[in-house]
């Protein structure tokens, strides 16, 4: 088999390359990228990933979350409980729980076309979704369930607007036509 050109060439040492820098770059390249800031700050580069997570009170393998009783032998009949790992950095889990318990602002919004479509359907048909499906403004031929989902989405995303819209509909119905 033919050898490549690089393998037959004489090996030369490159004095212009910083070997220490290259080694740290290589280590950084193979190190895992951790998105969560709490875990990233408590992470130790000198430990394995399973040991790091165990120190924080997290589990790398779901099988090792709870201690399982194991049977040593059938003759003794007594089970030996596995010892639970010692949590060295419990503040990580506390910080993650505190962040998870923060209130979440749902900033989802709907397009103006969809809002006007839903308002037209509710104005014309009220809660009759089958009549909405037969409406001529139903260009995309939405089924009654699809229209119900869109109305519920509008109620959820724009609750204050929907309440004001329903109030204006009620007042328009109560006012005598002139």
C-alpha positions in Angstrom: 0.0 0.0 0.0 1.2 3.5 -0.8 2.3 5.8 2.0 1.0 9.3 2.2 3.4 12.2 1.7 3.1 13.4 5.3 4.1 10.1 6.8 7.3 9.9 4.8 8.3 13.4 5.6 10.8 14.1 8.3 9.2 15.2 11.6 10.0 18.8 12.7 9.3 20.5 15.9 7.5 23.8 15.6 9.0 26.2 18.1 6.5 29.0 17.3 3.5 27.1 18.8 2.6 27.5 22.4 2.2 23.9 23.6 0.6 25.0 27.0 -2.0 27.1 25.2 -2.7 24.3 22.7 -3.3 21.9 25.6 -5.7 24.2 27.4 -7.6 24.8 24.1 -7.9 21.1 23.6 -9.1 20.5 27.2 -11.6 23.3 26.7 -12.8 21.8 23.5 -13.6 18.5 25.0 -15.1 19.9 28.2 -18.9 19.8 28.2 -20.8 23.1 27.6 -23.1 23.7 30.6 -26.0 26.0 29.9 -27.3 26.4 33.4 -25.3 29.1 35.2 -25.7 27.6 38.7 -24.3 24.2 37.6 -21.5 25.9 35.6 -20.3 28.0 38.5 -20.2 25.0 40.8 -18.6 22.7 38.2 -15.1 21.4 38.9 -12.9 20.6 35.9 -10.9 18.1 38.0 -13.8 15.7 38.7 -15.8 13.5 36.4 -19.3 14.6 35.3 -21.0 12.0 37.5 -19.0 13.1 40.6 -19.7 16.8 39.9 -23.5 16.1 39.7 -23.4 13.9 42.8 -21.7 16.6 44.7 -24.5 19.0 43.7 -27.2 16.5 44.7 -28.2 15.8 41.1 -28.2 12.5 39.4 -26.3 11.6 36.2 -28.0 8.2 36.0 -31.6 7.9 37.0 -31.1 4.4 38.4 -28.9 5.8 41.2 -31.4 8.5 42.4 -32.9 6.5 45.3 -31.1 4.0 47.5 -32.2 0.5 46.6 -32.3 -2.4 49.0 -30.1 -5.2 47.8 -30.1 -8.8 48.9 -26.7 -10.1 49.9 -27.7 -13.7 50.0 -30.9 -15.7 50.0 -30.1 -17.5 53.3 -29.8 -14.4 55.4 -33.0 -12.8 54.2 -31.9 -9.3 55.2 -31.5 -6.6 52.7 -28.6 -4.1 52.9 -29.5 -0.5 52.1 -27.2 1.4 49.8 -25.8 4.6 51.4 -27.1 7.8 49.9 -24.3 10.1 48.5 -23.3 13.1 50.6 -24.3 16.4 49.0 -21.4 18.8 49.2 -23.0 21.7 47.2 -26.7 21.8 48.2 -26.9 25.5 47.3 -27.0 24.5 43.6 -30.3 22.7 43.9 -31.7 25.5 46.1 -30.8 28.1 43.5 -32.3 26.1 40.7 -35.6 25.5 42.7 -35.8 29.3 43.5 -35.3 30.1 39.8 -38.0 27.6 38.8 -40.4 29.0 41.3 -40.1 32.5 39.9 -43.4 33.7 38.2 -43.3 33.3 34.5 -44.7 36.0 32.3 -46.2 34.6 29.2 -45.5 37.2 26.6 -47.0 35.2 23.7 -49.1 37.4 21.4 -51.3 36.7 18.4 -51.3 38.4 15.0 -53.6 41.2 14.3 -55.3 39.2 11.5 -56.1 36.3 13.9 -57.4 38.7 16.6 -59.7 40.4 14.1 -60.9 37.0 12.8 -61.7 35.8 16.3 -63.5 39.0 17.2 -65.6 38.8 14.0 -66.5 35.2 14.7 -67.5 35.9 18.3 -69.4 39.1 17.4 -71.4 37.3 14.7 -72.0 33.9 16.2 -71.3 34.1 20.0 -70.3 30.6 21.2 -71.8 28.6 18.2 -68.6 27.1 16.7 -70.4 25.1 14.0 -71.9 28.4 12.6 -68.4 29.9 12.7 -67.1 27.0 10.6 -69.8 27.8 8.0 -69.1 31.6 8.0 -67.9 33.0 4.7 -64.9 34.7 6.5 -63.6 31.3 7.4 -61.1 31.4 4.4 -58.9 28.6 5.7 -61.9 26.3 6.3 -61.2 25.8 10.0 -63.2 23.1 11.7 -65.3 24.0 14.8 -62.6 22.6 17.1 -59.8 24.6 15.4 -61.9 27.7 15.8 -62.6 26.9 19.4 -58.8 26.5 20.0 -58.2 29.9 18.4 -60.8 31.6 20.5 -59.4 30.0 23.7 -55.9 31.1 22.6 -57.2 34.6 22.2 -58.8 34.4 25.7 -55.6 33.2 27.2 -53.1 35.5 25.5 -55.2 38.7 25.6 -57.5 38.2 28.6 -58.0 41.9 29.3 -58.7 42.7 25.7 -61.2 39.8 25.5 -63.0 40.9 28.6 -63.3 44.5 27.3 -64.5 43.2 23.9 -67.2 41.0 25.6 -68.3 44.0 27.7 -68.6 46.2 24.6 -70.7 43.4 22.9 -73.0 43.2 25.9 -73.5 47.0 26.0 -74.1 47.1 22.3 -76.8 44.4 22.6 -78.5 46.2 25.6 -78.5 49.6 23.9 -81.7 50.2 21.8 -81.0 50.6 18.1 -81.6 54.2 17.0 
